[in-house]
Amino acid sequence: IPKNKKSQERKTVSQKGSSVKESSVILAERSPKARENERNKSR
């Protein structure tokens, strides 16, 4: 399950505050539900 590992790694990067927006965009591209969540968070 390398995909999961990569997503987890990205989460760690976003938690660090390196590029939260970039990781968010990648997550949004992966699942539309995450995109909606990000939109709500933006509000």
Long-range contacts (C-beta under 8 A, 24 or more apart in sequence): none
